[in-house]
Amino acid sequence: MTMTYVAMKFKLTNDSGAIDQNDRYFQEIKDKYNQSFKINENNFKGADYDNIQRILILNKYAPVNASYIMDSYLKGRNEVETRKMILAAEMYLRKNKSYQNEVKRYEANKWKLPKSRIKGSIYDWMNISEWQDFKIAVTKDKKLIDSVANITGVESRLIVSCLVGEQIRLFNSKREAYKKWIGPLKILTVESQFSLGVTGIKEQTAIDIEKNLHDPSSIYYIGDEYIHLLDFKTDNPLNERVKRLVDYKNHYYSYLYAAIFLKQVKVQWEKAGFPIDNRPEILATLFNVGYPQSKPKKNPRVGGSTIKIYDVPHSFGAVAYEFYYSGELYDVFPYKRARFD
């Protein structure tokens, strides 16, 4: 005890501490990214892109750490903190020549943009002003589309893919209807002649959809739980069918008929041994051409009606495909793990 007292009295037990070998590195990071650091075009241009690229490089060498950093970034979107996380991990890669060279190559070329860089969407028809009007119009129907998706088990985005093909050809600034109300009011076009509703369901197709719902022997039969989805409330189905499809204020049945059709052909192809669950372009093509052309086979062709958008031809199936995978309206109609429940 006497020895302990003497040691403590004369501070012989004090640990002077050690300076971390990376202290200078810590200081550099602190000086560069202090609390007053603000992101602007001059000091952190393209932070989102830059961080993601750096994480991808880091992932080759330290995938566990890169995964944590990416998760944190996606949840918080804090560019400065993300950069600090990257630099913290890089502290252990300063002597890794392969890593350092890859970072240097990236830094040297990251702002060398190609001369042929596309300014708008790579899908030319998404650069027209009418497309912006369509996005506003279809967003208004989100609740209806999601409701149909819930009761049919057909993904909302897939339903909208078929809607896009039908509507975009009608969203033409040269059309009188567009000038008068579609453009100004940002509403979808309801067809009422050869095709019906916003999804362009032909009357005979609608009748066939109804029949296939009630016929267990049909190759398109989707199950007992769906039998009553299109039951009529009056004793005049001919009149009621047309009214429900051309309702200008409520497009629910347009989406419901479309979703059921998609599920019916999906089941048909599945039973035949040629599943097309993950082929939105084929499903949309079949939606456009109808039951007679729905013949299951190994290598189905994408096509359908030719849609001219500012005199440039596009097939119905291709338009649906491009929209589906474009990421447009992702926040409104997100991708699900499965297109059919």
C-alpha positions in Angstrom: 0.0 0.0 0.0 2.9 2.3 0.9 4.5 1.7 -2.5 1.2 2.3 -4.3 0.7 5.6 -2.4 4.2 6.7 -3.4 3.6 5.8 -7.0 0.4 7.7 -7.2 1.8 10.7 -5.3 4.6 11.1 -7.7 2.3 10.3 -10.8 4.3 7.2 -11.6 1.2 5.4 -12.7 0.1 8.0 -15.2 -0.1 6.9 -18.8 1.3 9.5 -21.1 -0.8 8.1 -23.9 0.3 7.5 -27.5 -0.3 9.4 -30.7 -2.1 7.3 -33.3 -0.1 6.6 -36.4 -3.0 7.9 -38.5 -3.3 11.1 -36.6 -2.2 13.2 -39.5 -4.8 11.5 -41.7 -7.5 12.2 -39.2 -6.5 15.9 -39.1 -6.6 16.2 -42.9 -10.1 14.8 -43.0 -11.2 17.1 -40.1 -9.7 20.2 -41.9 -11.3 19.3 -45.2 -14.8 18.4 -43.9 -15.2 20.6 -40.9 -18.6 21.7 -39.5 -18.8 24.7 -41.7 -18.3 22.6 -44.9 -21.2 23.1 -47.3 -21.9 21.2 -50.5 -22.0 23.4 -53.5 -21.1 23.2 -57.2 -17.5 24.3 -56.5 -16.4 22.1 -53.7 -18.5 18.9 -54.0 -19.9 18.9 -57.5 -21.8 15.6 -58.3 -21.6 14.3 -54.7 -24.2 11.6 -55.3 -22.5 10.2 -58.3 -19.1 10.6 -56.8 -19.9 8.8 -53.6 -21.6 5.9 -55.4 -18.6 5.4 -57.7 -16.2 5.5 -54.8 -18.3 2.9 -52.9 -18.3 0.7 -56.0 -14.5 0.8 -56.2 -14.3 0.1 -52.5 -16.6 -2.8 -52.8 -14.0 -4.7 -54.9 -11.6 -4.6 -52.0 -13.7 -4.3 -48.9 -17.2 -5.5 -49.7 -18.4 -5.7 -46.1 -17.5 -2.1 -45.4 -18.8 -0.9 -48.7 -22.1 -2.6 -48.0 -22.5 -0.8 -44.7 -21.6 2.6 -46.3 -24.0 2.1 -49.1 -26.9 1.2 -46.7 -26.2 4.3 -44.6 -26.0 6.5 -47.7 -29.3 5.2 -49.1 -31.1 5.8 -45.8 -29.6 9.1 -44.9 -28.4 10.7 -48.2 -25.8 12.6 -46.3 -23.1 13.2 -48.8 -20.5 14.6 -46.4 -20.8 11.9 -43.8 -20.8 9.3 -46.6 -17.5 10.7 -47.9 -16.0 10.5 -44.4 -17.1 6.9 -44.1 -15.3 6.1 -47.4 -12.2 7.9 -46.3 -12.2 6.2 -43.0 -12.2 2.8 -44.8 -9.6 4.0 -47.2 -7.2 4.6 -44.4 -6.5 0.9 -44.5 -6.0 0.9 -48.2 -3.4 3.6 -48.5 -0.7 1.1 -49.2 -2.8 -0.9 -51.6 -1.4 0.1 -55.0 -4.2 -1.5 -57.0 -6.9 0.3 -55.1 -5.0 3.7 -55.1 -4.4 3.4 -58.9 -8.1 2.6 -59.5 -9.2 5.7 -57.5 -6.7 7.9 -59.4 -8.0 6.7 -62.7 -11.5 7.4 -61.7 -10.6 10.9 -60.3 -8.7 11.7 -63.5 -11.7 10.8 -65.8 -14.8 11.4 -63.8 -15.8 14.7 -65.4 -14.7 13.9 -69.0 -18.2 13.6 -70.5 -18.7 12.2 -73.9 -19.5 14.6 -76.7 -22.5 12.5 -77.6 -24.0 12.8 -74.2 -27.9 12.6 -74.2 -29.4 15.6 -72.5 -32.9 14.3 -71.9 -34.3 10.8 -71.5 -32.7 8.1 -73.7 -36.3 7.2 -74.7 -37.0 10.0 -77.1 -40.8 9.9 -76.7 -40.4 10.7 -73.0 -38.9 14.1 -73.9 -42.1 15.5 -75.3 -44.1 18.0 -73.2 -47.2 15.7 -73.5 -45.4 13.0 -71.5 -45.2 15.4 -68.6 -49.0 15.9 -68.9 -49.5 12.2 -68.9 -47.5 11.7 -65.8 -49.6 14.2 -63.9 -52.8 12.6 -65.3 -52.0 9.0 -64.4 -50.8 10.0 -60.9 -54.4 11.2 -60.3 -55.5 7.6 -60.7 -53.0 6.1 -58.4 -55.6 5.0 -55.8 -57.8 3.4 -58.4 -54.8 1.5 -60.0 -53.5 0.4 -56.6 -56.9 -0.8 -55.6 -57.2 -2.9 -58.7 -53.7 -4.2 -58.1 -54.7 -5.3 -54.6 -57.7 -7.3 -55.6 -56.3 -8.9 -58.7 -52.7 -9.4 -57.6 -51.4 -7.7 -60.7 -48.6 -5.2 -60.1 -49.7 -1.5 -60.5 -46.7 -0.7 -62.7 -47.5 -3.5 -65.1 -51.1 -2.2 -65.5 -49.8 1.3 -66.1 -47.4 -0.1 -68.8 -50.4 -1.1 -70.8 -52.1 2.2 -70.2 -49.0 4.1 -71.5 -49.1 2.3 -74.8 -52.8 3.2 -75.3 -52.6 6.8 -74.0 -49.4 8.1 -75.4 -50.6 7.9 -79.0 -53.6 10.0 -78.0 -51.5 12.6 -76.1 -50.8 14.6 -79.3 -50.7 18.3 -79.2 -52.0 18.5 -82.7 -55.3 16.8 -81.7 -58.2 19.1 -80.9 -59.1 17.0 -77.9 -55.7 17.5 -76.5 -55.8 21.3 -77.0 -59.2 21.7 -75.5 -59.1 19.6 -72.3 -56.5 16.8 -72.1 -53.5 19.2 -72.0 -55.1 22.0 -69.9 -56.8 19.7 -67.4 -54.1 17.0 -67.4 -56.6 14.1 -67.8 -56.5 10.8 -69.5 -58.4 10.2 -72.7 -61.5 8.0 -72.5 -62.2 6.2 -75.7 -65.8 5.4 -76.6 -65.9 4.1 -80.2 -63.8 1.1 -81.4 -62.1 0.8 -78.1 -63.4 1.7 -74.7 -62.1 3.5 -71.7 -58.6 4.8 -70.8 -57.0 1.4 -71.5 -58.7 0.9 -74.9 -60.6 -2.4 -74.1 -62.5 -3.6 -77.1 -66.1 -4.6 -76.3 -65.7 -8.2 -77.5 -62.5 -8.5 -75.4 -64.4 -7.3 -72.4 -67.1 -9.9 -73.0 -64.4 -12.6 -73.3 -62.7 -11.5 -70.1 -66.0 -11.8 -68.2 -66.7 -15.3 -69.7 -63.2 -16.5 -68.8 -63.7 -15.4 -65.2 -66.7 -17.8 -64.9 -65.5 -20.8 -66.8 -63.3 -23.2 -64.8 -62.6 -25.2 -68.0 -61.1 -22.1 -69.7 -57.3 -22.0 -70.3 -57.6 -18.5 -69.1 -59.3 -19.4 -65.8 -57.6 -17.6 -62.9 -59.4 -19.1 -59.9 -62.7 -19.2 -57.9 -61.8 -16.2 -55.8 -62.0 -13.9 -58.9 -65.4 -15.1 -60.3 -67.4 -12.2 -59.0 -65.0 -9.3 -59.8 -67.1 -8.2 -62.9 -70.6 -9.1 -61.8 -73.2 -6.8 -63.2 -75.6 -4.9 -60.9 -78.4 -4.6 -63.5 -80.2 -6.9 -65.9 -78.8 -5.0 -68.9 -75.1 -6.1 -69.1 -74.6 -4.7 -72.6 -75.5 -1.1 -71.4 -73.8 -1.5 -68.1 -70.5 -2.8 -69.6 -70.1 0.2 -71.9 -71.1 2.7 -69.1 -68.6 1.3 -66.7 -65.8 1.4 -69.2 -66.4 4.9 -70.7 -67.0 6.6 -67.3 -65.1 9.8 -67.6 -64.9 10.4 -63.9 -64.0 7.0 -62.7 -61.6 4.7 -64.6 -61.7 1.9 -62.1 -63.2 -0.7 -64.5 -60.8 0.2 -67.3 -57.9 -0.8 -65.0 -59.8 -3.8 -63.7 -60.5 -5.3 -67.1 -56.9 -4.7 -68.1 -55.5 -6.3 -65.0 -57.7 -9.4 -65.3 -56.8 -9.8 -69.0 -53.1 -9.7 -68.0 -53.6 -12.3 -65.3 -55.6 -14.5 -67.7 -53.0 -14.7 -70.4 -50.3 -15.1 -67.8 -52.1 -18.2 -66.5 -52.6 -19.4 -70.1 -48.9 -19.3 -70.9 -47.9 -20.7 -67.5 -50.2 -23.7 -68.0 -48.6 -24.3 -71.5 -45.1 -24.3 -69.9 -44.0 -20.9 -71.2 -44.2 -18.5 -68.3 -44.1 -14.8 -69.2 -44.4 -13.3 -65.6 -41.1 -11.4 -66.2 -41.9 -10.2 -69.7 -43.9 -7.0 -69.4 -43.2 -6.3 -73.1 -44.9 -9.6 -74.1 -47.8 -9.1 -71.7 -48.4 -5.7 -73.1 -48.2 -6.9 -76.7 -50.8 -9.6 -75.9 -53.0 -7.0 -74.2 -52.8 -5.0 -77.4 -53.5 -7.8 -79.9 -56.0 -9.7 -77.8 -56.8 -13.4 -77.1 -56.7 -14.7 -80.8 -52.9 -13.8 -81.0 -52.1 -15.2 -77.5 -50.5 -18.5 -78.6 -47.9 -19.8 -76.0 -44.5 -20.6 -77.5 -40.8 -20.5 -76.6 -39.8 -17.2 -78.2 -42.7 -14.8 -78.4 -42.3 -11.6 -80.4 -42.7 -8.1 -79.1 -44.9 -5.9 -81.2 -48.5 -4.9 -81.5 -49.9 -1.7 -82.9 -47.5 0.8 -84.4 -47.7 4.0 -82.4 -46.4 7.2 -84.1 -45.1 9.8 -81.7 -44.1 12.9 -83.5 -43.9 10.8 -86.7 -41.5 8.3 -85.1 -42.9 4.8 -85.1 -42.9 2.7 -81.9 -44.6 -0.7 -81.3 -47.1 -1.0 -78.4 -45.0 -3.6 -76.7 -41.8 -1.6 -76.9 -43.4 1.5 -75.5 -44.7 -0.5 -72.5 -41.3 -2.1 -72.0 -39.4 1.2 -72.1 -41.7 2.8 -69.6 -41.7 -0.2 -67.3 -37.9 -0.3 -67.0 -37.3 3.5 -67.4 -37.7 4.3 -63.7 -40.2 7.0 -64.6 -42.9 7.4 -62.0 -41.1 5.0 -59.7 -42.2 6.9 -56.7 -45.8 6.5 -57.7 -45.8 3.0 -59.2 -42.8 1.2 -57.7 -41.5 -2.2 -58.8 -42.5 -5.2 -56.7 -40.6 -8.4 -56.3 -43.3 -10.2 -58.3 -45.6 -8.8 -60.9 -48.3 -11.2 -60.0 -49.3 -12.4 -56.5 
